[in-house]
Amino acid sequence: MSFGRISEIVQFFWMFESHAQQRLAWDDAAEARVARMRAEGQAAAQLRAMLNANPSGSLGHAKLNDIDALKESGLL
């Protein structure tokens, strides 16, 4: 068996391995996209909850029973 024939056989099996690795990379990318969409949805839900809990919108300087903010938001 010549060196060229052995090289062809090795390349043939290496092709299968590289295709398998490519499929794994595609699966990982799909899972990452799903995880990112889930995380973005959770962040949006948390932002909505924070804004609902503090209708004034100034999350850093929140006041309890802010009458003006409650009137502006339609809660009073």
Stockholm file with secondary structure:
# STOCKHOLM 1.0

chainA/1-76         MSFGRISEIVQFFWMFESHAQQRLAWDDAAEARVARMRAEGQAAAQLRAMLNANPSGSLGHAKLNDIDALKESGLL
#=GR chainA/1-76 SS CCHHHHHHHHHHHHHHHHHHHHHHHHHHHHHHHHHHHHHHHHHHHHHHHHHHHCTTCCGGGCCTTCHHHHHHHTCC
#=GC SS_cons        CCHHHHHHHHHHHHHHHHHHHHHHHHHHHHHHHHHHHHHHHHHHHHHHHHHHHCTTCCGGGCCTTCHHHHHHHTCC
//
